[in-house]
């Protein structure tokens, strides 16, 4: 809700500053704590169809690292 409220208050300006609720800060903290060690293989028995994509484990790790960095910075800004 924070994003929608901030957008309404700032006439749809995505560049405007917003204040996070304590619930949002808590959610970011949860992700920052757990994302670096989150791992679960997706398995549902023997596959019927196999699909290949260009997503590599390295790319997935890079995205996770970026998400943790962004969430950490948001927490820093929210607690200043």
C-alpha positions in Angstrom: 0.0 0.0 0.0 2.9 2.4 0.6 3.6 2.7 -3.1 0.0 3.4 -4.1 -0.5 5.9 -1.3 2.7 7.7 -2.2 1.8 7.8 -5.9 -1.7 9.3 -5.1 -0.1 11.9 -2.7 2.4 12.8 -5.4 0.2 12.8 -8.5 1.7 9.7 -9.9 5.3 11.0 -9.6 7.5 7.9 -9.3 10.5 10.1 -8.5 8.9 11.5 -5.3 10.1 10.4 -1.9 7.9 8.0 0.0 7.8 6.9 3.7 7.7 3.2 4.4 5.4 1.9 7.1 6.9 -0.2 9.9 5.2 -3.2 8.3 7.1 -2.6 5.0 10.4 -2.1 6.9 9.8 -5.4 8.6 9.1 -7.1 5.3 12.3 -5.8 3.7 14.2 -6.9 6.8 12.8 -10.4 6.4 13.9 -10.5 2.7 17.3 -9.2 3.5 17.8 -11.8 6.1 16.5 -14.8 4.2 17.2 -14.2 0.5 20.9 -14.8 0.6 20.4 -18.4 1.8 17.1 -19.1 0.0 17.3 -22.2 -2.1 14.7 -24.8 -3.1 14.7 -26.9 -6.2 11.5 -27.1 -8.1 10.6 -30.7 -8.6 7.3 -32.4 -9.3 8.1 -35.9 -10.4 9.4 -36.8 -13.8 9.1 -34.1 -16.4 6.8 -34.4 -19.3 8.3 -31.5 -21.2 11.7 -29.9 -20.8 12.3 -26.2 -21.6 15.6 -24.4 -21.8 16.1 -20.7 -21.2 19.1 -18.4 -21.2 18.8 -18.0 -17.4 22.0 -19.3 -15.8 22.7 -19.9 -12.1 25.2 -17.0 -12.2 22.5 -14.7 -13.6 20.1 -15.8 -10.9 22.7 -15.2 -8.2 23.4 -11.7 -9.6 19.7 -10.8 -9.5 19.4 -12.1 -5.9 22.5 -10.0 -5.0 21.0 -6.9 -6.5 17.7 -7.4 -4.8 19.4 -7.8 -1.4 21.4 -4.6 -2.1 18.3 -2.7 -3.0 16.3 -3.9 0.0 19.3 -3.1 2.3 19.5 0.4 0.9 15.7 0.9 1.3 16.1 -0.2 5.0 18.9 2.2 5.5 16.9 5.1 4.1 13.8 4.2 6.1 15.7 4.2 9.3 17.6 7.4 8.8 
